[in-house]
Amino acid sequence: MTYSREELTSLRDFYRRQLLEDTVPFWFPRSYDHEHGGFLFMRDANGTLIDDDKAVWIQGRAVWTLSTLYNTVERRPEWLEGARLGMEFLDRHCFDADGRMFFHVTRDGRPIRKRRYFFSETFYVIGSAAYARATGDDSYAEKSRRVFERCVEYATVPGLLVPKFTDTRPAKGIGVPMIMTNTAQELRANIGHDGCDERIAGWIAEIGRDFVKDDIRCVMEQVAPDGAIIDHIDGRTLNPGHAIEGAWFILNEARHRGGDAALVSLGCRMIDYMWARGWDEAHGGILYFRDVYGRPVQEYWQDMKFWWPHNEAIIATLMAFLMTGELRYAEMHRKVHAWAYGHFHDKAHGEWYGYLHRDGSLAQTAKGNLFKGPFHLPRQEWICQQMLSEHLGEGLG
């Protein structure tokens, strides 16, 4: 079953309404920390604070969210003020002496933890780029470009970061080319940067060459350096929602490049493969982990339903339908949209719960922690209403 124009219009209105009247008001302005700067995001179902520590990467994500809303939806002063609070907190407290960023800090910015990966930095890049666009302040554009180039070095120069594993069984993950693709896309869209097109093409080529396995209809989460499947429990573990997120990054690049057919094919194959492996036919929703060969998965949360894979699948399936017109993507979108908003959404207090059991029952009530905040859901609702507005010929916003 396809989507009629009336249904697409209704969807656009739904996503816009959810974004502006449900999701964003849950977080802002209550999460602005006017005393220390930044945001207080560790919140229970009704918005009460359960911890005042701050996850650095979510601070950067929130700067992106608020700046993007300001840039594309409405120039509300309170959104720009919130973005300023986050940006200044990041600059003041969240960089270590070696130039790397922390992952977890106290409310007043004292460091608690720094992780081996550089995702705090990538979210700093997209936040500062969107903020630079919002303010017109070239100093933030320069900071964004500088940290992006540092991320490129982390991604390509061996030995700059402490490795997680020894070199006994070398591996690489899809996360790096995925996050670098999206980071470069956001940098390019907001402030521009030389070389983004070529770098994005390289990262997408790596995903297609080494991680997408057309012979077994699968997208691997990690592989050997040459792209071979590592037949051990970690190497066999798939994350369907993560691969589907990567798929829409690639489809979005196809949109940027005028509907590039090879990129459309790659992104759609990734959706097809990982929907088949991740969609739970018994209970609905997307399973968190699967084994490439159908063997048991090590992680105990492997059959839970987390919020963010559903956000990514909603984006990916809608984007694939709007780009190709193929009915299976409309059907996928209907299923994941209905299941997610029917199970994760908290009608009483707004926003989504983060963690459900396999049958869709609530596992815990937190809306925010070190990993969940105002990013995946508001990004999904913003992108979907933007795409639909464009598709319906009504412009963006």
C-alpha positions in Angstrom: 0.0 0.0 0.0 1.4 3.4 -1.0 1.0 6.8 0.7 -1.5 9.2 -0.8 -0.7 12.9 -0.9 -3.3 13.4 1.9 -1.6 10.9 4.0 1.8 12.4 3.4 0.4 15.8 4.3 -1.0 14.4 7.5 2.4 12.7 8.3 4.2 16.0 7.8 1.8 17.8 10.2 2.1 15.0 12.7 5.9 15.1 12.8 5.9 18.9 13.0 3.4 18.9 15.8 5.2 16.2 17.7 8.5 18.0 17.3 7.3 21.4 18.4 4.5 20.6 20.8 5.7 17.4 22.4 9.4 16.5 22.0 11.1 19.9 22.2 9.0 21.2 25.1 9.9 18.2 27.2 13.5 19.2 27.2 13.6 23.0 26.8 13.8 25.3 28.6 13.7 23.1 31.7 17.1 21.6 30.9 19.0 24.9 30.5 21.6 25.1 33.3 21.8 28.9 33.8 24.1 28.4 36.8 26.9 26.4 35.3 26.1 26.4 31.6 25.2 23.5 29.3 22.2 21.3 29.9 20.8 19.0 32.5 19.4 16.0 30.6 19.3 13.1 33.0 15.5 13.0 33.6 12.8 10.6 34.5 9.5 10.2 32.7 7.9 13.4 34.1 11.0 15.5 33.6 12.3 15.4 37.1 16.1 15.3 37.4 17.7 12.0 38.4 21.3 13.1 38.1 23.1 16.3 37.3 26.2 15.0 35.5 26.6 15.8 31.9 27.4 13.6 28.9 29.6 15.7 26.6 28.4 14.2 23.3 24.8 15.0 24.2 25.7 18.5 25.1 27.0 18.8 21.5 24.0 17.1 20.1 21.7 19.5 21.9 23.6 22.5 20.5 23.0 21.0 17.0 19.3 20.4 17.7 18.6 23.9 19.0 20.7 25.7 16.4 19.1 23.6 13.6 15.6 24.5 14.8 16.6 28.1 14.9 18.2 28.0 11.4 15.4 26.1 9.7 12.1 26.3 11.6 11.8 29.6 13.5 14.3 32.1 14.8 13.2 31.8 18.4 15.6 33.7 20.8 15.2 31.0 23.5 16.6 28.4 21.2 19.6 30.4 20.3 20.1 31.2 24.0 20.0 27.5 24.8 22.5 26.8 22.1 24.8 29.5 23.5 24.7 27.9 26.9 25.7 24.6 25.5 28.4 25.9 23.2 30.1 27.9 25.9 30.0 25.0 28.3 31.7 22.8 25.7 34.4 25.3 25.0 35.0 26.1 28.7 35.0 22.7 30.2 35.0 19.7 27.8 38.4 19.7 26.1 41.4 18.1 27.8 44.9 19.4 27.7 45.8 17.0 24.8 43.0 18.5 22.7 40.7 15.6 23.0 37.3 15.9 24.6 35.9 14.3 27.7 32.8 12.0 27.6 31.4 12.5 31.1 31.7 15.6 33.4 30.1 16.9 36.5 27.5 19.6 36.5 30.1 22.3 36.8 32.4 20.8 34.2 34.9 18.8 36.2 36.1 15.7 34.1 35.0 12.2 35.1 35.7 10.1 32.1 37.3 10.3 28.7 36.6 7.4 26.2 38.9 5.9 23.6 36.7 7.0 20.7 36.2 10.5 19.3 32.4 10.8 19.1 32.3 13.7 21.6 34.4 15.5 19.0 32.1 14.7 16.0 29.1 16.0 17.9 31.0 19.1 18.8 31.7 19.6 15.1 28.0 19.4 14.0 26.9 21.5 17.0 29.4 24.3 16.4 28.8 24.3 12.7 25.0 24.8 13.2 25.7 27.4 15.9 28.1 29.3 13.6 25.4 29.4 11.0 22.8 30.6 13.5 25.0 33.4 14.9 27.1 34.3 11.9 30.2 34.0 14.1 33.1 32.9 12.1 35.1 31.9 15.2 32.7 29.0 15.7 33.0 28.0 12.1 36.7 27.9 12.4 36.5 25.8 15.6 34.2 23.4 13.9 36.5 22.9 10.9 39.5 22.6 13.1 38.0 19.8 15.3 36.7 18.1 12.1 40.2 17.9 10.7 41.3 16.4 14.1 38.6 13.8 13.8 39.8 12.9 10.3 43.3 12.3 11.8 41.8 10.2 14.6 40.0 8.1 11.9 42.9 7.6 9.6 46.2 7.8 11.5 47.0 4.6 13.5 48.2 5.1 17.0 46.7 8.5 17.7 44.1 6.9 20.0 44.5 4.1 22.5 43.1 1.0 20.8 40.4 -1.0 22.5 41.9 -4.4 21.5 45.4 -5.9 20.9 46.5 -6.6 17.4 45.9 -10.3 17.8 42.7 -10.1 15.9 42.5 -6.8 14.0 39.1 -5.4 13.3 37.4 -2.2 12.2 33.8 -1.0 12.8 31.3 0.6 10.5 30.8 3.4 13.1 33.8 5.4 12.0 32.9 5.8 8.3 29.3 6.3 9.2 29.8 9.0 11.8 32.4 10.8 9.6 30.0 10.7 6.7 27.3 12.4 8.7 29.6 14.8 10.4 31.0 16.0 7.0 27.5 16.3 5.6 26.4 18.6 8.5 29.6 20.6 8.3 29.1 21.0 4.5 25.4 21.9 4.9 25.9 24.6 7.6 29.2 26.3 6.9 30.9 24.5 4.0 34.4 23.0 4.0 36.8 22.0 1.3 37.1 18.3 0.5 33.9 17.1 2.1 32.5 15.6 -1.1 35.6 13.5 -1.7 35.9 12.4 1.9 32.3 11.4 2.1 32.6 9.4 -1.2 35.6 7.6 0.3 33.8 6.7 3.5 30.7 5.5 1.7 32.9 3.4 -0.7 34.5 1.8 2.4 31.0 0.9 3.8 29.9 -0.6 0.5 33.1 -2.5 -0.1 33.9 -3.9 3.3 30.7 -4.0 5.4 27.8 -4.6 3.0 27.7 -8.3 2.1 25.4 -8.7 -0.9 26.0 -12.5 -1.1 24.4 -13.1 2.4 22.2 -9.9 2.4 23.7 -8.4 5.4 25.5 -5.3 6.7 28.3 -6.2 9.2 28.9 -4.1 12.3 32.6 -4.9 12.3 35.0 -6.8 10.0 38.6 -7.6 9.5 40.7 -4.8 7.9 40.2 -6.4 4.5 36.5 -6.7 5.0 36.4 -10.4 5.8 33.8 -11.6 8.3 35.4 -12.4 11.7 33.8 -15.7 12.8 33.9 -15.0 16.5 31.0 -13.9 18.7 31.9 -10.1 18.5 32.6 -10.3 14.8 29.3 -12.0 14.1 27.1 -9.5 16.1 24.9 -7.3 14.0 23.2 -4.0 15.0 20.3 -3.6 12.5 19.3 -0.2 13.6 22.8 1.2 13.3 23.1 -0.2 9.8 19.8 1.3 8.8 21.0 4.7 10.2 24.0 4.4 7.9 21.6 3.6 5.0 19.8 6.9 5.3 23.2 8.8 5.6 23.9 7.3 2.2 20.5 8.0 0.8 20.9 11.6 2.0 24.1 11.8 0.1 22.3 10.5 -3.0 19.8 13.4 -2.6 22.7 15.9 -2.3 24.2 14.5 -5.5 21.0 14.8 -7.6 19.7 11.2 -7.0 22.9 9.3 -7.6 21.6 5.9 -8.6 24.5 3.9 -7.2 24.1 5.5 -3.8 20.4 5.0 -3.9 20.9 1.3 -4.6 23.4 0.9 -1.8 21.3 2.6 0.8 18.2 0.7 -0.2 20.0 -2.6 -0.1 21.2 -1.9 3.4 17.6 -1.1 4.5 16.3 -4.3 2.9 19.0 -6.5 4.4 18.8 -5.2 7.9 15.0 -4.8 8.1 14.8 -8.5 7.2 17.3 -9.3 10.0 16.1 -6.8 12.6 12.3 -6.5 12.4 10.7 -8.7 15.1 7.8 -10.5 13.3 6.5 -11.9 16.6 6.2 -8.7 18.6 7.0 -5.9 16.2 9.8 -3.4 16.6 13.5 -3.7 15.8 15.6 -6.1 17.8 18.9 -4.6 19.1 21.4 -7.3 18.2 21.4 -10.3 15.9 24.0 -12.9 14.9 25.0 -13.0 11.2 24.5 -16.8 11.2 21.6 -16.9 13.5 23.6 -18.1 16.5 23.1 -16.9 20.1 24.2 -13.3 20.8 26.4 -12.5 23.7 24.8 -9.2 25.0 21.9 -9.8 27.4 20.0 -6.8 25.9 20.1 -8.4 22.5 16.3 -8.7 22.1 15.3 -5.4 23.8 13.8 -2.5 21.8 15.8 0.7 22.2 14.4 4.1 21.1 17.0 5.2 18.6 17.0 2.3 16.0 13.3 3.1 15.5 14.0 6.8 14.9 16.6 5.8 12.3 14.3 3.3 10.7 11.5 5.9 10.5 13.8 8.3 8.7 15.3 5.6 6.4 12.1 4.0 5.2 10.4 7.3 4.6 13.4 8.6 2.7 13.6 5.5 0.6 9.9 5.7 -0.3 10.1 9.3 -1.2 13.2 8.7 -3.4 12.1 5.5 -5.1 8.3 5.3 -4.8 8.7 1.6 -4.0 5.7 0.3 -2.0 7.7 -1.9 0.3 9.3 1.2 1.9 5.9 2.7 2.5 4.9 -0.5 4.2 8.0 -0.6 6.3 7.5 3.0 7.3 3.9 2.4 8.3 4.9 -0.5 10.5 7.8 1.1 12.3 6.1 4.4 12.7 3.0 2.8 14.2 4.9 0.5 16.5 7.3 3.1 17.7 4.8 5.9 18.4 2.5 3.3 19.9 5.0 1.9 22.4 7.8 4.5 23.1 5.8 7.7 23.2 4.7 8.9 26.6 1.3 10.6 26.0 1.2 11.9 29.6 4.5 13.8 29.7 5.8 13.9 26.1 8.9 12.5 24.5 9.8 8.8 24.3 10.9 6.2 26.8 14.2 4.8 25.8 14.1 1.1 26.7 11.4 -1.5 26.2 11.3 -5.3 26.6 10.9 -7.4 23.5 7.1 -7.5 23.8 7.0 -3.7 24.0 6.5 -3.4 27.7 8.4 -0.7 29.6 11.8 -1.7 30.9 12.5 1.6 32.8 11.1 5.1 32.8 14.2 7.3 32.2 13.9 9.8 29.3 17.5 11.0 29.6 20.9 9.6 30.7 24.5 9.5 29.5 23.3 8.0 26.2 19.8 9.4 25.6 18.9 13.0 25.2 17.3 15.5 22.7 18.8 14.2 19.5 17.6 11.0 17.8 13.9 11.7 18.3 13.9 15.4 17.5 16.3 14.8 14.6 13.9 12.2 13.2 10.8 14.4 13.5 12.7 17.4 12.0 14.1 15.5 9.1 10.8 13.8 8.3 8.8 17.0 8.3 11.5 18.7 6.2 11.5 15.9 3.6 7.8 15.8 3.4 7.5 19.5 3.1 10.0 19.4 0.2 8.3 16.4 -1.4 4.9 18.1 -1.2 6.3 21.2 -2.9 5.9 23.5 0.1 9.6 24.3 0.6 11.5 23.7 3.8 10.7 24.7 7.3 
